[in-house]
Amino acid sequence: MNPRRKKRLIMTSSILVGAAFATGLVLYALSQNIDLFYTPTEIVEGKGDAEIKPEVGQRLRVGGLVVPGSVRREGSGLTVSFNLIDVGPAEITVEYEGILPDLFREGQGIVAQGILTDANRIAASEVLAKHDEEYMPPALAEALKGIQHVPPSQQNNSSDYNQGYNQGYNNNEAAEESSGGGYDR
Amino acid sequence: MIGEVGHFALALAFAFSALLAVIPLIGVARSHGGQMAIARPLTYGMFFFTLISFIALVWGFLVNDFSIAYVANNSNTALPAIYRFTAVWGSHEGSFLLWMLVQASWAAALAVFSKRLPLVFAARVLAVMGMIGVGFYLFMLLTSNPFERTIPLIPVDGRDLNPLLQDPGMIIHPPLLYMGYVGMSVAFAFAIAALLGGRLDSAWARWSRPWTIAAWVFLTLGIMVGSWWAYYELGWGGWWFWDPVENASFLPWLAGTALMHSLAVTEKRGTFKSWTVLLAISAFSLSLLGTFLVRSGVLVSVHAFASDPTRGMFLLGFLGVVIAGSLLLYAIRAAKVQSHSRYDLFSREVLLLGNNLLLVTATMVVLVGTLLPLVHQQLGLGNISIGEPFFNEVFMWLTIPFAILLGFGPLTRWKRQKIAELRSSLLLAIALAVGLGFALPWIFADVVSGLAVLGLILAFWIVFTTAAELRLRVASREHKWPALVKLGRSHWGMVLGHLGFAVMIIGIAVVQNYEVERTVRMSAGDTATVGNYQFHFRSMEDRQGPNFTSESATFVISREDGREVDTVVSEKRFYTVARQIQTQTALQVNPFRDLYIALGEELDDGSWAVRIHIKPFVRWIWAGAILMSIGGIFSISDKRYRLRRKNEKRARKQAAAEAL
């Protein structure tokens, strides 16, 4: 083999080996870190036509609306639990230890990541609420199709859903009035 | 009135961009000098009217013109003036107008500084900028008009700016980021112009290089400010979340970094040509992809903004046209710009090839991690999420070979290098890096963490090989120091850039492995001990801000031995109009560690959930990014980009004198 061909062979084969390693690494890391997304209904009744329920111990993501009045703190610690609902009637309970995000409110859509500890109980390692209050995770919006999602900024027109929301968020009644008057609608 | 002026100016800017996209190219086809030369005035026109439009919107915000829907949705009379100004880019329509202003400014800068380029080439580059402009102006006029009116129901007051955005970081983050994003369009325009003309040589690389580096510097700073802002503003204590929106800015950065290095090879050795062109196309396409991801809301992201599907479809269509068009052109013309040159297996070319392959791999990894959930969902396989650990793991493995190659690169000669010549320098660098990598954690930390040691070894390897390279460059000189200064700014740019990367690795390795985080329940009067520090929750007060009310907690921080460090205030703000709660973290900073206190929520018995972090060396991450950017600025200011201009000026003067 002449030196030039040999050089090319070395380069090509080392690139191939490198690419193979990279692909393997990516696939391995992916297999360790992919989490499926469920809605509360899917956890209780199963997902898709085959009605596959997640197994206890599985890592997953769940998205739903926080049921008004379900937020409970336990004892002197920082453990908090709340229920999530989508189209109903299925509800699941999320347990979380730590600080909830600023935008976490009752009635608001949130996403929790964690481990299924019981048929309808999740120990969350992370709770996410979105920057934008009108924003809803597309997966959740999909599941909620048909149910009216009222952006908080328009919730001055009272509804049952809205009342629960206001109760849960009671430290701002004064502010509520001022903003209600601010808009000339 | 002012709204209509802005809207009309925007339409005029669109008209200018449409003319700019067509006339100069016709001129090139017909070799008509006048039609080519008109590219410059058209560019200035596009810039001028975009500026008018932008000023109109700024004016609308400053005078609280709530008849403009965008102003009503994003501002309020109680909002401080400086945030009324930055609210211009606080939401979709306005930030796109800023984007357009930046795009038009780049085009105008190109028009000003391209006078030394051949007219044909400058006409082509500006025409490509015009084409990009056509796409974006159309997008704005059709789907995101910032001057839409609220008539006849004009609100008395506005809804206020998102509280997260009422922060100094937000003043500079988006403009910097957009300068970087859109700057990639300049590199793209150069590449397309080169393909159109079929001429791609060292001179081309020399023209396009400072522009690419400038865009890269802005992108680096933009991402850095974003990371810093998220760190103190979100109250989570993280500096990077691998969130789709962050990834969207990271993708063009990775491709841009590869492009910068590949351009160096094209300039110095006249090779890697078609690869460079492909990278330029990719970098800009990834910028567009990022815009699409952010603006269409197809991805679940903590940043995702309320979005509109027609916008997504438009951007997707535009992205398709840009990618398909430029790749088609590439397929037809790439053969023309192919290069043949020879280099050995151990040469700087091969090391830079390695650098490029690793950066491209990293780009692919981020792309896969960001898009896979979307593809998975579209295939009907259900929703998935790919978490931080995936990216962290893969990036750790990619950084190792990257840093090792980075050490070799600058030391190695173009074409061929005998390894024996470098053996002693390399062995010394390895010995020092490994020694310090183990010794420092062993001396200063309680536990020696394997990953921290690995990171430190890689960082010191880069530092010592860089030092060895500098020593090598002046080894034959008699006066070492003056010789060092004479190395040239471009060279120092590289040195600073690489050292910046090392500094960043140190920051990441230390903070990821030695940070302490605790969430505690505290009432006023309590003291919590975290790490070597005591945090005394002294008092809680109510405060009134311009457009918010706040509960402020005062903490006294002291060391274990009781010596007081500082008194800091952490706040929980309630923005009364936007009706949002927002955490204002308390930071106590020195170069080697951050103490970070974020108030959580108030609990039933009046105590508070408090999150306390000790983050060693976290500042080094951002310092590294700043160092890299300074390196970039040094490179741009290199003599060889300026000298030529001076020479040409002299030549022009001479010509003028002769003509007289």
Boltz contact constraints between the chains, C-beta under 6 A:
constraints:
  - contact:
      token1: [A, 7]
      token2: [B, 345]
      max_distance: 6.0
  - contact:
      token1: [A, 22]
      token2: [B, 361]
      max_distance: 6.0
  - contact:
      token1: [A, 25]
      token2: [B, 394]
      max_distance: 6.0
  - contact:
      token1: [A, 25]
      token2: [B, 397]
      max_distance: 6.0
  - contact:
      token1: [A, 26]
      token2: [B, 365]
      max_distance: 6.0
  - contact:
      token1: [A, 26]
      token2: [B, 394]
      max_distance: 6.0
  - contact:
      token1: [A, 29]
      token2: [B, 390]
      max_distance: 6.0
  - contact:
      token1: [A, 29]
      token2: [B, 393]
      max_distance: 6.0
  - contact:
      token1: [A, 29]
      token2: [B, 394]
      max_distance: 6.0
  - contact:
      token1: [A, 33]
      token2: [B, 386]
      max_distance: 6.0
  - contact:
      token1: [A, 33]
      token2: [B, 387]
      max_distance: 6.0
  - contact:
      token1: [A, 33]
      token2: [B, 389]
      max_distance: 6.0
  - contact:
      token1: [A, 33]
      token2: [B, 390]
      max_distance: 6.0
  - contact:
      token1: [A, 34]
      token2: [B, 384]
      max_distance: 6.0
  - contact:
      token1: [A, 34]
      token2: [B, 386]
      max_distance: 6.0
  - contact:
      token1: [A, 35]
      token2: [B, 385]
      max_distance: 6.0
  - contact:
      token1: [A, 36]
      token2: [B, 382]
      max_distance: 6.0
  - contact:
      token1: [A, 36]
      token2: [B, 384]
      max_distance: 6.0
  - contact:
      token1: [A, 37]
      token2: [B, 383]
      max_distance: 6.0
  - contact:
      token1: [A, 61]
      token2: [B, 385]
      max_distance: 6.0
  - contact:
      token1: [A, 78]
      token2: [B, 519]
      max_distance: 6.0
  - contact:
      token1: [A, 78]
      token2: [B, 521]
      max_distance: 6.0
  - contact:
      token1: [A, 78]
      token2: [B, 609]
      max_distance: 6.0
  - contact:
      token1: [A, 98]
      token2: [B, 519]
      max_distance: 6.0
  - contact:
      token1: [A, 99]
      token2: [B, 519]
      max_distance: 6.0
  - contact:
      token1: [A, 99]
      token2: [B, 600]
      max_distance: 6.0
  - contact:
      token1: [A, 99]
      token2: [B, 609]
      max_distance: 6.0
  - contact:
      token1: [A, 99]
      token2: [B, 611]
      max_distance: 6.0
  - contact:
      token1: [A, 102]
      token2: [B, 581]
      max_distance: 6.0
  - contact:
      token1: [A, 102]
      token2: [B, 582]
      max_distance: 6.0
  - contact:
      token1: [A, 102]
      token2: [B, 583]
      max_distance: 6.0
  - contact:
      token1: [A, 131]
      token2: [B, 302]
      max_distance: 6.0
  - contact:
      token1: [A, 132]
      token2: [B, 305]
      max_distance: 6.0
  - contact:
      token1: [A, 132]
      token2: [B, 306]
      max_distance: 6.0
  - contact:
      token1: [A, 134]
      token2: [B, 306]
      max_distance: 6.0
  - contact:
      token1: [A, 135]
      token2: [B, 304]
      max_distance: 6.0
  - contact:
      token1: [A, 135]
      token2: [B, 306]
      max_distance: 6.0
  - contact:
      token1: [A, 137]
      token2: [B, 300]
      max_distance: 6.0
  - contact:
      token1: [A, 139]
      token2: [B, 383]
      max_distance: 6.0
  - contact:
      token1: [A, 175]
      token2: [B, 576]
      max_distance: 6.0
  - contact:
      token1: [A, 179]
      token2: [B, 577]
      max_distance: 6.0
  - contact:
      token1: [A, 182]
      token2: [B, 157]
      max_distance: 6.0
  - contact:
      token1: [A, 183]
      token2: [B, 155]
      max_distance: 6.0
  - contact:
      token1: [A, 184]
      token2: [B, 155]
      max_distance: 6.0
  - contact:
      token1: [A, 184]
      token2: [B, 156]
      max_distance: 6.0
